[in-house]
Amino acid sequence: MTPASSRHEEAPSARMAPSQRPHSLRILLLSPIDPEAIDALRKDHQISSAFHPDPESLGSLVHDKDVLVFRSGVALDGEVIRDGA
């Protein structure tokens, strides 16, 4: 018999697509980040990217996202934030 501490049981949600997981977030990457970080996020969340978008398209990009990830060079004004709310 295998001791419980050495068994690895996969959680049922691990077999689901990210969009079907109960705590999956819709994440928009607006700036490049480490590829390993993207891979780690993609395991549990829905990831989309639009690196350095023009200001006119930001509202349509953020409207259905839970999280925005960006570094310098991305300006989010009040209108964009309201569009995402």
TORPA-4810 file (N, C-alpha, C, O; in nm, 3 decimals):
<nodes>
NODE_1_0.084_-0.117_0.000_0.000_0.000_0.000_0.089_0.124_0.000_0.191_0.128_0.069_M
NODE_2_0.050_0.224_-0.077_0.129_0.348_-0.088_0.089_0.445_0.021_-0.030_0.471_0.040_T
NODE_3_0.186_0.499_0.094_0.152_0.596_0.198_0.087_0.720_0.135_0.122_0.760_0.024_P
NODE_4_-0.006_0.779_0.207_-0.079_0.895_0.156_0.014_1.010_0.123_-0.012_1.085_0.029_A
NODE_5_0.122_1.025_0.199_0.211_1.138_0.175_0.289_1.126_0.045_0.337_1.227_-0.007_S
NODE_6_0.303_1.006_-0.010_0.379_0.991_-0.133_0.289_0.982_-0.257_0.340_0.982_-0.369_S
NODE_7_0.161_0.975_-0.238_0.068_0.972_-0.352_0.043_1.112_-0.403_0.036_1.208_-0.325_R
NODE_8_0.029_1.124_-0.533_-0.005_1.253_-0.592_-0.141_1.238_-0.658_-0.156_1.167_-0.758_H
NODE_9_-0.237_1.303_-0.602_-0.370_1.300_-0.661_-0.399_1.434_-0.724_-0.386_1.539_-0.660_E
NODE_10_-0.438_1.430_-0.850_-0.468_1.553_-0.923_-0.607_1.601_-0.885_-0.702_1.524_-0.881_E
NODE_11_-0.617_1.728_-0.857_-0.747_1.786_-0.827_-0.835_1.779_-0.951_-0.785_1.797_-1.062_A
NODE_12_-0.966_1.755_-0.934_-1.055_1.748_-1.051_-1.046_1.872_-1.138_-1.055_1.860_-1.261_P
NODE_13_-1.029_1.990_-1.080_-1.024_2.113_-1.159_-0.900_2.119_-1.248_-0.899_2.193_-1.346_S
NODE_14_-0.796_2.043_-1.216_-0.674_2.044_-1.296_-0.696_1.984_-1.434_-0.621_2.013_-1.527_A
NODE_15_-0.799_1.902_-1.448_-0.829_1.840_-1.576_-0.923_1.925_-1.661_-0.949_1.892_-1.776_R
NODE_16_-0.974_2.034_-1.605_-1.067_2.120_-1.677_-0.991_2.226_-1.756_-0.879_2.263_-1.722_M
NODE_17_-1.054_2.274_-1.863_-0.998_2.388_-1.936_-1.002_2.509_-1.844_-1.093_2.520_-1.761_A
NODE_18_-0.905_2.601_-1.856_-0.905_2.718_-1.767_-1.037_2.793_-1.764_-1.078_2.841_-1.658_P
NODE_19_-1.104_2.805_-1.877_-1.230_2.881_-1.880_-1.341_2.813_-1.801_-1.442_2.877_-1.770_S
NODE_20_-1.325_2.685_-1.766_-1.427_2.611_-1.693_-1.395_2.596_-1.544_-1.478_2.546_-1.468_Q
NODE_21_-1.278_2.638_-1.503_-1.238_2.625_-1.363_-1.311_2.728_-1.279_-1.331_2.841_-1.323_R
NODE_22_-1.350_2.690_-1.159_-1.432_2.780_-1.077_-1.363_2.910_-1.038_-1.432_3.011_-1.017_P
NODE_23_-1.232_2.913_-1.027_-1.163_3.034_-0.983_-1.073_3.090_-1.092_-0.977_3.162_-1.063_H
NODE_24_-1.103_3.057_-1.216_-1.023_3.105_-1.328_-1.047_3.254_-1.349_-1.160_3.301_-1.345_S
NODE_25_-0.939_3.328_-1.372_-0.948_3.471_-1.399_-0.919_3.497_-1.546_-0.845_3.423_-1.610_L
NODE_26_-0.979_3.602_-1.598_-0.951_3.647_-1.735_-0.845_3.757_-1.723_-0.873_3.868_-1.678_R
NODE_27_-0.723_3.722_-1.765_-0.607_3.810_-1.747_-0.563_3.864_-1.883_-0.547_3.789_-1.979_I
NODE_28_-0.545_3.995_-1.888_-0.495_4.061_-2.009_-0.355_4.113_-1.981_-0.333_4.193_-1.891_L
NODE_29_-0.260_4.066_-2.062_-0.122_4.113_-2.053_-0.106_4.228_-2.150_-0.122_4.210_-2.271_L
NODE_30_-0.075_4.345_-2.099_-0.055_4.463_-2.183_0.093_4.493_-2.205_0.127_4.580_-2.286_L
NODE_31_0.178_4.424_-2.136_0.324_4.437_-2.151_0.384_4.297_-2.141_0.328_4.210_-2.075_S
NODE_32_0.497_4.277_-2.207_0.562_4.146_-2.197_0.607_4.117_-2.053_0.654_4.206_-1.982_P
NODE_33_0.592_3.992_-2.013_0.645_3.944_-1.886_0.720_3.814_-1.913_0.718_3.764_-2.025_I
NODE_34_0.784_3.762_-1.814_0.863_3.640_-1.828_0.777_3.527_-1.886_0.667_3.502_-1.836_D
NODE_35_0.825_3.457_-1.990_0.749_3.347_-2.048_0.710_3.238_-1.948_0.604_3.178_-1.960_P
NODE_36_0.796_3.212_-1.849_0.762_3.111_-1.748_0.646_3.158_-1.662_0.563_3.077_-1.620_E
NODE_37_0.639_3.288_-1.636_0.526_3.343_-1.561_0.397_3.326_-1.640_0.293_3.293_-1.584_A
NODE_38_0.404_3.349_-1.770_0.286_3.331_-1.855_0.242_3.186_-1.852_0.123_3.157_-1.837_I
NODE_39_0.336_3.094_-1.866_0.303_2.950_-1.862_0.237_2.913_-1.729_0.140_2.838_-1.727_D
NODE_40_0.290_2.966_-1.619_0.233_2.935_-1.487_0.090_2.990_-1.476_0.001_2.922_-1.426_A
NODE_41_0.068_3.111_-1.523_-0.066_3.170_-1.519_-0.163_3.093_-1.609_-0.279_3.073_-1.573_L
NODE_42_-0.116_3.052_-1.723_-0.201_2.983_-1.821_-0.254_2.849_-1.767_-0.357_2.801_-1.815_R
NODE_43_-0.187_2.790_-1.670_-0.232_2.662_-1.615_-0.369_2.675_-1.548_-0.448_2.581_-1.550_K
NODE_44_-0.397_2.791_-1.489_-0.521_2.808_-1.414_-0.612_2.920_-1.464_-0.724_2.935_-1.416_D
NODE_45_-0.563_3.000_-1.558_-0.638_3.118_-1.598_-0.643_3.135_-1.749_-0.566_3.074_-1.823_H
NODE_46_-0.735_3.218_-1.792_-0.747_3.252_-1.933_-0.658_3.373_-1.960_-0.679_3.481_-1.903_Q
NODE_47_-0.559_3.355_-2.046_-0.462_3.460_-2.072_-0.479_3.512_-2.214_-0.487_3.434_-2.309_I
NODE_48_-0.484_3.643_-2.228_-0.478_3.705_-2.359_-0.376_3.817_-2.350_-0.343_3.864_-2.241_S
NODE_49_-0.326_3.860_-2.465_-0.224_3.964_-2.463_-0.246_4.063_-2.577_-0.295_4.028_-2.684_S
NODE_50_-0.210_4.185_-2.550_-0.210_4.293_-2.648_-0.099_4.388_-2.603_-0.124_4.486_-2.533_A
NODE_51_0.022_4.358_-2.644_0.136_4.435_-2.596_0.138_4.574_-2.657_0.127_4.592_-2.778_F
NODE_52_0.150_4.672_-2.570_0.159_4.813_-2.607_0.045_4.857_-2.701_0.071_4.908_-2.809_H
NODE_53_-0.078_4.836_-2.659_-0.191_4.873_-2.746_-0.206_5.025_-2.759_-0.160_5.101_-2.674_P
NODE_54_-0.271_5.066_-2.866_-0.295_5.209_-2.881_-0.409_5.248_-2.786_-0.497_5.167_-2.758_D
NODE_55_-0.409_5.372_-2.738_-0.507_5.415_-2.638_-0.653_5.398_-2.681_-0.740_5.373_-2.598_P
NODE_56_-0.680_5.410_-2.810_-0.818_5.399_-2.858_-0.874_5.257_-2.843_-0.995_5.240_-2.831_E
NODE_57_-0.790_5.156_-2.844_-0.838_5.018_-2.835_-0.843_4.964_-2.693_-0.898_4.855_-2.672_S
NODE_58_-0.789_5.035_-2.598_-0.783_4.984_-2.460_-0.921_4.953_-2.402_-0.937_4.849_-2.338_L
NODE_59_-1.019_5.038_-2.423_-1.152_5.016_-2.367_-1.211_4.883_-2.410_-1.266_4.811_-2.328_G
NODE_60_-1.199_4.851_-2.538_-1.256_4.725_-2.587_-1.175_4.604_-2.539_-1.229_4.494_-2.528_S
NODE_61_-1.047_4.624_-2.510_-0.963_4.514_-2.462_-0.990_4.479_-2.317_-0.984_4.362_-2.279_L
NODE_62_-1.019_4.579_-2.234_-1.028_4.555_-2.089_-1.169_4.526_-2.041_-1.187_4.486_-1.926_V
NODE_63_-1.270_4.546_-2.123_-1.408_4.543_-2.074_-1.450_4.412_-2.007_-1.537_4.415_-1.919_H
NODE_64_-1.394_4.300_-2.044_-1.437_4.173_-1.985_-1.326_4.103_-1.907_-1.334_3.983_-1.882_D
NODE_65_-1.223_4.177_-1.869_-1.109_4.116_-1.800_-1.118_4.138_-1.649_-1.172_4.238_-1.602_K
NODE_66_-1.065_4.042_-1.575_-1.060_4.051_-1.430_-0.930_4.115_-1.382_-0.927_4.182_-1.279_D
NODE_67_-0.822_4.094_-1.458_-0.689_4.141_-1.418_-0.618_4.199_-1.540_-0.623_4.143_-1.649_V
NODE_68_-0.552_4.313_-1.520_-0.465_4.372_-1.621_-0.322_4.365_-1.568_-0.296_4.401_-1.453_L
NODE_69_-0.231_4.319_-1.652_-0.090_4.312_-1.614_-0.015_4.404_-1.710_-0.018_4.385_-1.831_V
NODE_70_0.054_4.504_-1.653_0.132_4.594_-1.737_0.248_4.650_-1.660_0.249_4.655_-1.537_F
NODE_71_0.346_4.692_-1.736_0.463_4.756_-1.677_0.460_4.901_-1.720_0.352_4.957_-1.735_R
NODE_72_0.571_4.961_-1.741_0.572_5.101_-1.782_0.529_5.114_-1.927_0.537_5.018_-2.005_S
NODE_73_0.485_5.232_-1.963_0.449_5.259_-2.102_0.303_5.239_-2.135_0.263_5.265_-2.249_G
NODE_74_0.222_5.196_-2.042_0.078_5.178_-2.065_0.006_5.281_-1.978_0.023_5.284_-1.856_V
NODE_75_-0.073_5.365_-2.042_-0.149_5.467_-1.969_-0.296_5.427_-1.962_-0.361_5.408_-2.064_A
NODE_76_-0.346_5.414_-1.840_-0.487_5.382_-1.820_-0.555_5.504_-1.760_-0.528_5.541_-1.646_L
NODE_77_-0.642_5.567_-1.838_-0.712_5.684_-1.784_-0.845_5.640_-1.723_-0.881_5.522_-1.727_D
NODE_78_-0.917_5.734_-1.667_-1.043_5.703_-1.600_-1.144_5.638_-1.691_-1.218_5.550_-1.648_G
NODE_79_-1.149_5.679_-1.817_-1.246_5.619_-1.911_-1.217_5.472_-1.933_-1.309_5.391_-1.935_E
NODE_80_-1.091_5.436_-1.949_-1.054_5.295_-1.968_-1.089_5.215_-1.843_-1.141_5.104_-1.854_V
NODE_81_-1.062_5.268_-1.728_-1.094_5.197_-1.603_-1.245_5.178_-1.589_-1.289_5.072_-1.546_I
NODE_82_-1.323_5.279_-1.623_-1.471_5.265_-1.618_-1.518_5.160_-1.719_-1.610_5.084_-1.690_R
NODE_83_-1.456_5.156_-1.837_-1.494_5.055_-1.937_-1.471_4.915_-1.884_-1.546_4.823_-1.917_D
NODE_84_-1.369_4.899_-1.801_-1.337_4.767_-1.746_-1.417_4.730_-1.625_-1.417_4.615_-1.583_G
NODE_85_-1.487_4.826_-1.566_-1.561_4.800_-1.442_-1.693_4.731_-1.467_-1.767_4.703_-1.372_A
</nodes>
